[in-house]
C-alpha cells in the first residue's frame, strides 16, 4: 500500500460512520426506552468481558456522547490520513486492548463510553509522531497535544463519576502501540541524485565541473530566435524590370 499523503474519501467517511453509530445507539436508547449500560465493562467478571467490544458505543448522557464525538472524529480522521497503512490495526487493537486493560484494573462498576479509545488515539498520535522524526508527524503530535493536552489530568482519580481507569488504560495502550508499530509511515522524497537511474553526465549542474572539481565555463546556449538574430545577414539585391511605353519619332 502506498504511504504517500493523499486525501481520499475514506479519511472522512469511516470516522464519520464510527461517530454516527454512537449517535444512532444513543437515539435508540432514548426513543425506545432501552438501557444498554449493562453491556459495559464490569471488571473481573466473565460477563463483563462483552463490554470490551460494546462499551465504546454506549454513553450515559447527551453531554457524555458529545464530549467524546468531536475528539473521536478528529483523531480518527488524523489516524486515517497519516497512518493509513496501519489505521485499522491501531483502531481495532487499541479498542480491544484498552477494554481489556480496563477490565483488569477498573473499579467494581460498569465502565461505558469511547473516552478510552480517545485517550488511546491521543497517546498514539503524540508519541508516534515524536518517535518518527518526520516533520509532518511531529507537527501532528504538537497539534494533538495543543488541542487535547488538558485531558491528561483525567487519567488520575479526580472525579469518582469518571472512569479514569479507562482513560489510563487507553493512554498506556496508545504508548505501547506507538512503540510497537515502528515502520516508516510516510515515504521519504528522494532527490534526483538519490535515484537508481541517476546519471551524473546528464546533470546540467555537474557538467560545469571537470573531474578534479574545477569550474568549467560552458558556452551559453542561446534560444533559436537569438541565434538567428546573431547570424550575419547577407546583402540581397532585387532587380525589377519595368516596361516603358514605345515612343514615336515625328
C-alpha positions in Angstrom: 0.0 0.0 0.0 1.3 3.5 -0.9 2.2 5.5 2.2 2.2 8.9 0.5 0.0 11.6 2.0 -3.0 11.7 -0.3 -6.6 12.6 0.5 -9.3 10.1 0.0 -13.0 9.9 0.9 -12.3 7.1 3.4 -10.5 9.6 5.6 -13.8 11.3 6.3 -16.3 8.5 5.7 -15.1 5.9 8.2 -14.5 8.3 11.2 -17.9 9.9 10.5 -19.6 6.4 10.3 -17.9 5.5 13.6 -19.4 8.6 15.3 -22.8 8.1 13.7 -23.1 4.6 15.1 -22.6 6.1 18.6 -25.4 8.6 18.0 -27.7 6.0 16.5 -27.3 3.8 19.5 -28.0 6.7 21.9 -31.0 7.7 19.8 -32.4 4.1 20.0 -31.9 4.1 23.8 -33.6 7.5 24.2 -36.6 6.9 21.9 -37.4 3.3 22.7 -36.5 3.4 26.4 -33.7 0.9 26.2 -30.7 0.9 28.6 -27.6 -0.7 27.3 -25.4 0.2 30.2 -25.4 -3.5 31.3 -23.3 -4.2 28.2 -20.4 -2.1 29.6 -17.2 -3.4 31.0 -17.6 -4.8 34.5 -14.1 -5.6 35.8 -13.0 -9.1 36.7 -16.4 -10.6 35.8 -16.8 -13.0 32.9 -20.0 -11.3 31.7 -18.1 -8.0 31.9 -15.8 -9.1 29.1 -18.5 -8.4 26.5 -18.1 -4.7 27.3 -14.6 -4.8 25.7 -16.4 -4.7 22.4 -19.7 -2.9 23.3 -18.7 -0.3 25.9 -17.2 2.3 23.4 -20.6 2.5 21.7 -22.6 3.2 24.9 -22.9 6.6 26.6 -24.8 7.6 29.7 -25.9 11.1 28.6 -26.0 13.5 25.7 -23.1 15.5 27.2 -21.1 12.4 27.6 -21.7 11.5 24.0 -21.0 14.9 22.6 -17.7 15.3 24.6 -16.4 12.0 23.0 -17.8 12.5 19.5 -15.8 15.6 18.4 -12.3 14.4 19.5 -13.1 10.9 18.3 -13.9 12.1 14.8 -10.9 14.5 14.6 -8.3 12.0 16.0 -9.7 9.1 13.9 -9.5 11.2 10.7 -5.9 12.1 11.6 -5.1 8.5 12.1 -6.7 7.5 8.8 -4.8 10.2 6.9 -1.3 10.0 8.4 -1.2 6.3 9.2 -3.3 4.8 6.5 -1.3 1.6 6.2 -1.9 0.6 9.9 -5.0 2.6 10.7 -7.3 -0.4 11.1 -4.9 -2.3 13.2 -4.4 0.7 15.5 -8.1 1.3 15.8 -9.1 -2.4 16.4 -6.2 -3.5 18.6 -6.4 -0.2 20.5 -10.1 -0.6 21.2 -9.7 -4.3 22.4 -6.5 -3.7 24.4 -8.0 -0.6 26.1 -11.1 -2.5 27.1 -9.1 -5.5 28.3 -6.9 -3.3 30.5 -9.9 -1.5 31.9 -11.4 -4.9 32.7 -8.2 -5.8 34.6 -7.7 -2.6 36.6 -11.1 -1.0 36.8 -13.3 -0.5 39.9 -16.2 -2.8 40.5 -18.6 -0.8 38.4 -19.9 -0.5 34.9 -17.5 1.4 32.6 -19.0 2.8 29.4 -18.1 5.3 26.7 -15.5 5.8 23.9 -13.2 8.0 26.0 -10.7 5.2 26.5 -10.4 5.0 22.7 -9.9 8.8 22.5 -7.1 8.6 25.0 -5.5 5.8 23.1 -5.5 7.8 19.9 -4.1 10.9 21.6 -1.2 8.9 23.1 -0.5 7.1 19.9 -0.6 10.1 17.6 1.6 12.1 20.0 4.3 9.6 20.8 4.4 8.0 17.4 4.9 11.5 15.9 7.7 12.3 18.3 9.5 9.0 17.7 9.1 9.1 13.9 11.4 12.2 13.3 9.2 13.1 10.4 8.2 16.8 10.4 4.6 16.1 9.3 4.0 13.6 12.1 5.9 15.8 14.6 3.7 18.7 13.6 0.6 16.5 14.1 1.9 15.5 17.5 2.2 19.1 18.6 -1.3 19.9 17.3 -2.7 16.9 19.2 -1.1 18.0 22.5 -2.2 21.6 21.9 -5.9 20.5 21.4 -6.1 17.7 23.9 -3.2 18.0 26.3 -5.5 19.1 29.1 -7.1 15.6 29.0 -4.1 14.3 30.8 -5.5 15.3 34.2 -8.3 12.8 33.8 -6.1 9.8 33.9 -6.0 10.4 37.6 -8.9 9.7 40.0 -10.0 13.4 40.4 -13.7 12.6 39.8 -15.4 9.5 41.1 -18.1 9.6 38.3 -15.4 9.4 35.5 -13.8 6.1 34.6 -10.2 7.3 35.0 -9.2 3.6 34.7 -10.5 3.6 31.1 -8.6 6.8 30.4 -5.4 5.5 31.9 -5.7 2.2 30.1 -6.2 3.9 26.7 -3.3 6.2 27.4 -0.8 3.4 28.0 -2.2 1.3 25.2 -1.5 4.2 22.8 2.1 4.5 24.1 2.5 0.7 23.6 1.2 0.8 20.0 3.5 3.8 19.3 6.5 1.7 20.3 5.2 -1.5 18.6 4.4 -0.1 15.1 7.8 1.4 14.1 7.6 1.1 10.3 8.0 4.2 8.2 4.5 5.6 7.6 5.5 8.4 5.2 7.6 7.9 2.1 10.8 9.9 2.0 11.1 12.2 -1.0 14.2 11.3 -3.0 16.3 13.9 -4.8 17.4 13.3 -8.3 20.9 12.1 -7.3 19.4 9.6 -4.9 17.5 7.7 -7.6 18.9 4.5 -9.0 18.7 5.7 -12.7 20.6 8.9 -11.9 23.4 9.7 -14.5 25.8 12.5 -13.4 26.7 13.1 -17.1 23.2 14.3 -17.8 23.1 16.6 -14.8 23.5 20.2 -16.2 24.9 21.4 -12.9 27.7 18.8 -12.6 28.6 19.3 -16.3 30.1 22.7 -15.2 32.9 20.9 -13.3 35.8 18.8 -14.5 37.0 15.5 -12.9 39.0 17.5 -10.4 36.1 19.6 -9.4 37.3 22.7 -11.2 34.7 25.0 -12.6 34.3 25.0 -16.4 32.6 27.9 -18.1 30.4 26.3 -20.7 29.3 28.3 -23.8 26.0 29.8 -23.2 23.3 28.2 -25.2 21.1 30.8 -26.8 17.5 30.3 -27.9 17.0 29.7 -31.6 15.5 33.2 -32.1 18.6 34.8 -30.6 20.9 32.6 -32.7 19.1 33.7 -35.8 19.4 37.3 -34.9 23.1 37.0 -34.1 23.9 35.4 -37.5 25.3 38.0 -40.1 22.7 38.8 -42.6 23.8 38.9 -46.3 23.0 41.7 -48.7 20.3 40.9 -51.0 19.8 43.0 -54.2 16.5 42.7 -56.1 16.2 43.8 -59.7 12.9 44.6 -61.2 12.2 45.1 -64.9 9.8 47.9 -65.8 8.4 48.1 -69.2 8.1 51.6 -70.7 5.7 52.6 -73.5 7.1 52.8 -77.1 7.8 56.4 -78.3 7.2 57.5 -81.9 9.5 60.0 -83.7 8.0 62.7 -85.9 
